[in-house]
């Protein structure tokens, strides 16, 4: 559906995308996961034909994506990071404008609007000005505005920023249903739980590059450990923590130790040490590694502004 070949985009001295190559299959729910400033929004803008790459090419459904030729853009819908609605107008009026921009008219447009409002539970607020809507309601309306023309590809650029849990869950359910019906979705986020819940394949982007790409199970193989053990950081467990440095990585935060053993480390050795120190089993929690662990392993723990 969408292909990027050695795509580079610069803003002055800043390289936002650095030779990115990527293929998105038809019907895929693809997650683009990265910290702030990693290049997610730039990739979305290039895929939408809003900007041109400095090098490389993008093709959408077989056609080259370029701002000079907007025809390929009729195949996609864009849900931008910032809400793009006319606040003084009603929900119905907003959708009429967006539908008309894609050539929808008359009974067809009215039917699509009715279906869209019903899908995001806004039918009873269709005549109300958007400025009276909550943030979650505006996000839901912004989503269906991008879908009126029934695109083949939907680009969602962090679409749940500032959304309440109920609206977020409604957006998730709606996107999942659309994907199951065949819609290809690219979803950018920096929320691990969103990528884990929604996406069949995930690309981790950082500093304009994609250092890891695959399913969640495939990404977990990038870690140097296969299981994580956590336990309270107390004087009682301090002797055990002191023994673990050579056997993996020990991270201490929020009153707990998180031990990530080397892949060749035998967990039985850990519990043998714990028993020798008289530590009860209830102190320890073993868990499969998470996407967050992969993300931090690949992108580091430094704060991003």
Secondary structure, 3 states (H helix, E strand, C coil): CEEEEEEEEEECCEEEEEEEEEEECCCCEEEEECCCCCCHHHHHHHHCCCCCCCEEEEEECCEECECCEHHHHHHEEEECCCCCCCCCCEHHHHHHHHHHHCCCCHHHHHHHHHHHHHHCCCHHHCCCEHHHCCHHHHHHHHHHHCCCCCCCEEEEECCCCCCCHHHHHHHHHHHHHHHHCCCEEEEEECCHHHHHHHCCEEEEEECCEEEEEECHHHHHCCCCCCEEEEEECCHHHHHHHHHCHHHEEEEEECCEEEEEECCCCCHHHHHHHHHHCCCCHHHCEEEECCHHHHHHHHHCCCCCC
